[in-house]
């Protein structure tokens, strides 16, 4: 790729404007959001090359934390520098924070939102279609040969077997990529340095999860630490963080009951922006507005720190064969785990003939016509509101 493609700057105000809009209208979870960024920034705005987008996805998928926001921070960094990364990243989060904090206030004030279950019934199968469509686009973007498809198949099988994404699958796939695509045996010393750096990065985040919270309100301190750990120690996407949150919030701390937790997850899935904005809703239920703010900062802060540590080094060594090999392997694992997570989520979202039909029609519409994500979600929400009282499915929020 030529130097003009890889060094031109985008004004910070343009990054902020783009991510404010994406945070407001971007639906469908991490894969759909990344797919939308790929479509708009690579295909329409020409802010990035295919190679830069593929690098960003692979590296962010190999780090703990929510995928979509990390890719947004990565893009903002390479096009807007250090301050562009902070500005673009928080601009991405802000609209969703305002929306979900407001929904949390309404939920607390009115003692629950009866329409949430009906909307979830219609929207969740459309979200599955969005994930599948975006995964197809991402596969076209970065899957080049048989080895990548083999690594994706292994990652898919592992994800289904353990019912979650696991960190080591990305690292193992990256190691295979270094061996197959890199120059490990031709430049052993260089490869050792590079691979050691890459393998060490995902574990840096755990160091910041403790600390003295005596100067804070006890509950706010506990919320911040809990969500800082959640953002530091869970890999792949906001959807993968759900089991971690359920164990901590329902089973260990008892801050939420099972239904409140499922409502919080539904809010994350149905609202625009990153799915882990679920943390905002949880924080509001536990400790009001300040709880929402603290939980939001805690869940996203590790993403900023990790990406800003990785990005400068990767930009410097992006032409290294071992770095490229790691990226190709990790990218393949990302495709496989996303498909596996989609199957697991599909078991929750699709439970009868109507939800199966909504998912199928949504998928056909996405492949056949250029329909905006917000429009698709809005139509699915209306279907849920109309059909739920008529069909009265008992499996929603139970499966």
N, C-alpha and C positions, 0 to 999 in steps of 0.2 A: 504494500500500500504506500502511496506517496506521502510526503511530509505534510502537504496541505490538508490532506484528509485527517491526519492524526494530531495536528497541533493547533488548528484554528479554535478560537475562543467563542463562546456564546455569552452574551451579557448576562449578568446575574439576574437582572430584572426579567429577562426572557425565560430563564430557568424557573424563577419563582412563579411567573404567570402560567407557564405550562403545568407545573406541578400543583398549583392551586386548582386549576381546571381538572387535572387528572384525579386529584384527591376528592373532587366534588362529584365527578360523573363516572369514575372508573369502577365498574362492578365486576364481580365474578371470581374474586380471590387472586392469589399470587400469580398463578400461571396466566390467567386472563389479563391481568395488569401488565405483566412482563410482555405478553404477546401484543398488547396495545402499544406499549412503548416501542417495541421492535417495529411494528407497522408504521407508527408515526415518525419516529426519530430516524430510522434507517430508510424507510420507503418514501416518506413524504417530506420531512424537513431536511433530510440528508445531514443531520448533525453527527451521525455515527456511520462507520462501516459495518458490514456483517461481522468481520473479524473482531472488532471492538465490542460489539454486542455479545458475541459468543464468549469472549473472554470474561466479560462482566458477569454473565449468567453463570458460567462454570465456577468462577472463583467465589461468587456470592453463595451459590448452592453448597459450596464446600465449607462455609463458615456457619457458626451458630447464629440463629436469629431469623427474622422474617425475610423471605426472598425478595418480594416486590420492593420494599423500602430500601433494601441494600442495593439492588440494581439501580434504583433512583439516585441514591447517594453516590454510587460509582459513576454514573453518567454525569451527574452534576460536578463531580470532582474533576474528571478528565476534560470537561468542557468549561468549567467555571472556577477551577482551583479549590483551595481549602475552604474559603468562605462561601464559594458557590455550592459546595457540598452541604454545608450547614444550612444555608438559606434554602436550597432546593429540597433537601430532606424534610425540614420542618414545615415547609410550604405544602409538601405532599401529605403530611400528617394533619395539619391544622383543620381543614374543612371537615374531615371525618371526626376529629376530636369534638368539634362544636356540635355536630349532628348527634353523635352518640351520647355526649354528656347531656344534651337536651332531652334525648329519649330516656336517659336514666332518671332525670328529674321528673319527667312525666310519669314514668313507671312508678317511682316512689310516691309521688303525689296522689296518683289515682289508684294505688294499690294493685298495679298490674295493667298490662295492655292486652285486652281480650283479642284484638285483631292480629297479634303477633303470630299466633299459631296458624291462622288461616293464611297469612301472607307467606310464612315459612313453607307451608304446604305447596303453594304454587311456585315460589321462587327457587327453592332448593334444587329441583330437577333441572331448571334452566341454568343454574350455576354449574351443575355437572356438565352440561353441554358446552358451556363457555370454557371450562377447564380442558375438555377433550379437544375442542377446536383450537385453542391456544397451544396445546401440547403438539398438535399436528404442525402448526406453524413453526414452533421452536425446533421440532425434529427436522423440518426442511431447512432451517437455518444452520444447524450445526452437526447433523449426523451424516458422516461421509463414507463409512466403510463397514465391513462385516464385524470388525472387532467392537466398534462402538455399539452396534445393535446387539452383539452378544453380551456386552457389559450391561446394556439397558435391560435385557431379559433377566439377567441374574439379579439386578437391583429390583426389578418388578417382583420377582419371586420372593426375594428376601422381605420386601415390604409387606407382601401379603402374609407371609409366614409369621412374622413377628407383630403384625398389625400396627406398624408404625415405621417411620423412617429411622435409620440408625446411622450414626456418624461415621462408623468405620467403613461403610460401603463406599462413601465418596472418596475417602482416603485410599482405600484399596484399589478402586477404579483408577484414581489418579496415579498410583504407583504402577499399575499395569500400563497406563498410557506413557509414563516415563520410559519403561522398559521397551515398549514397542515402537513408539514414535520418536523418542529422544535420542540423546547421544551418550547414554550412560556408560557404555563400554569404550567409547572413543575419547571421552573427556570425564573420567571418573571423578576427579576432584571437583570440577564445576558442577556436575550433576549432584554430587553429595551435598554440596552447599545449598544448592537450589531446593532439592527435595527436602532437606532438613528444615529449611525455612518454611516451606509449604506445609509440611506435616506438623510443625509446631504451632502454626497460627491458630487453628481452631480451639486450642486449649488455653489461650491467653485470657479468654474472657472470664474464666472462673475466678481469677484472682481478685476481681473487684466486687464480689458479691457479699462480702462481709462488711464489717466496720462498726463504728460506734454511733448509735442513733439516740444517745441520751439527750441530745439537744432538740430532738424532734418529738412531736406527739408520738406515743408508743405505736398506735395503730398505723399512722402514716409511715413511720419507720419500718414497721413490719411489711406493709404493702410495698414500699419501695424495694426492700431487700428481696421480697418474694418475686416481684416482676423483673428485677434486675437479673436474678438467677434464671428466670424463665427465658429472658431475652438472650442470656449468655450461654445456656446449656442445651437448648433445643435447636435441632438442625432442620433446614430445608424450607419450611414455609409456615405461614400462620396456621394452616390447617393441621399441621403436625403437632402444634403446641397444645392442642385441645386435651389429649390424655394427661399431659403434665399438669395442666391447670385443674382438670377435674380431680386428680389425686390430691393436689395441694389445697384447693379451695373447698372441696366438699368432704373428702375423707380425712385430711389431716387437721386443717384449721377449723372446719365447720363454719366458715364465714358465709357460705351459701348453701342452700339445699339443692337437691338434684334439679328441680324444675327451674329455679332461679338461674342455675348454671346453664341449662339448655337454652333459656331465653337469652342469656348473655351471648352464647355462641351464635344463636340465630341473629342477634343484632349485628355481630361481626360479619356474618355471611351476607346479610341483606343490605347493609350499608355500603356506600362506596369506599374506595381506598383499601388499605391493607386489612386483612381479616383479624390480625392480632389487636385491632382496636377494641376487641372484646375486653381487653384490660381496662379501658376507659369506663365501660359500663359496670364492670365488676367493682372498680374503685369507687364509683358513685354509690353503688348499693351498700358498700361497706363503710365509707367515710365521707359521703357527700362530694361536693365539687373539688375540694382539696385532695380527697382520695382519688378522684378521677385524674387530676393533674399529675399527682405523684406516680400513680400506676402507669400512666402514659409515658412519662419521662423514663421510668424504670425499664419498661419493656423495649423502648427504642434506643436508649443511650448506647448499649453495647454495639448495635449495628453501626452507628457513626464511628465509634472508636476503632472497631475492627476494620471497616472499609478504609478508613483514613490511614491505618497502619499498612494495609495490604496494597492499596492503590499506587502509592509512590514507587514501591519496589517493583510491582508488576509492570508499570509503565517503563521502568528502566530496563527490565529484563524480558520484555514481551517477545523479543525475537529469539530468545534462548530455546533450543529444541526441547529441553527437558520441561521448561515451563509450558510450552505449547502442548507437549505430550500429556502433562498433568491435566491441563485444561480440557483436552479432548476426552480423556478418560472420565474426569469428574462430570463433564457435560452429559456424557452418555448415561452415567448413573443417575443424574438429575432427571432425565427423560423417563427412565424406568421407575424411579420412585414416585414421580408425579402421577404416572399411570396407575401405580399401585395404590397411592393415596386416593385417586379418583374412584377406584373400585370400592375401597373401604367406605368412602363418603357416599357412594351411590347406594350402598346398603341402607344408609340412614335416610337418604333423600327420596328414594324410589320404593314405594311400598304397595302400589296398586296400579290398576290399568291407566288411570288418568295421569299420574305422575310419570309413568313410563311413556305415555303419549306426549306429554309436555317436553320431556327430555329429548325424544326422537324428533319431534317437530322443530324444536329449538336448534338441534344439531343440523337438520336439513336447511333451515333458514340461514344459519351462520355460514354454511358452505355454499349455498346457492346465491344469497344476496348479501350486500353490505349493510347489515342492520346494526345500529349502534347498540352497545351494551345496555345503556340506560333504558332504551325503548323496549328491548327484549325483557329486561327485569320488570319494567312497569306492566307490560302485558301479562307476564307470568303472575305478578302480584294480584292483578284483577281477577285472573282465573282462580287463584287461590281463595280470594275473598268471596267469589260467587259459588264456587264448588264445595268449599269446606262445610258450610251449613247444610248443604243438600246431601252430601255423601257421608258426613260425620265420621271420617276415618279415625279409628281408635289407636292406630299405630304411631301417629305423629307425636314427637317428643317422648316416645316410649322405646322405639327401636334403638 
